Amino acid sequence: MMKKPVHPGAILREDVLAELDLTVAEAAKRLGVSRVTLSRVLHEHARISPNMALRLEAAGVGTARSWLAMQTARDLADERAAGIPNVTRLNPVA
């Protein structure tokens, strides 16, 4: 079984904000979002939205595409862990 990808909020918290010595309040102000909004992402209670990804890109912290790719990898892992629903294959009729 594959290891679950790290939530992008954890990367933002540990590798970006900590490295830049920024508080949540200061980072939120610079990104133009509320402290609560950013805190929810950093504590893995909310996803990186396309809007947040664009804000991070504009702030010089990676690309929007990379943030969304990390979030998608995490979302897919969560769905796989929850179990694949019972489906029937969509084979063409012969």
Residue pairs with C-beta under 8 A, 6 or more apart in sequence:
2 77
4 74
4 77
4 78
4 81
5 70
5 73
5 74
5 77
6 70
6 74
7 44
7 74
8 41
8 48
8 67
8 70
8 71
8 74
9 41
9 42
9 43
9 44
9 46
9 48
10 42
10 44
11 70
12 41
12 42
12 48
12 56
12 61
13 42
13 43
16 22
16 61
17 23
17 24
17 27
17 42
20 27
22 30
24 35
24 38
24 39
24 42
25 35
27 38
28 34
28 35
28 37
28 38
28 39
30 59
31 38
31 52
31 55
31 56
31 59
32 55
33 52
33 55
37 46
37 52
40 46
41 47
41 48
41 52
47 71
47 75
48 56
48 67
48 68
48 70
48 71
50 64
50 68
52 67
53 64
53 65
53 67
53 68
53 71
54 64
56 62
56 64
56 67
57 63
57 64
57 67
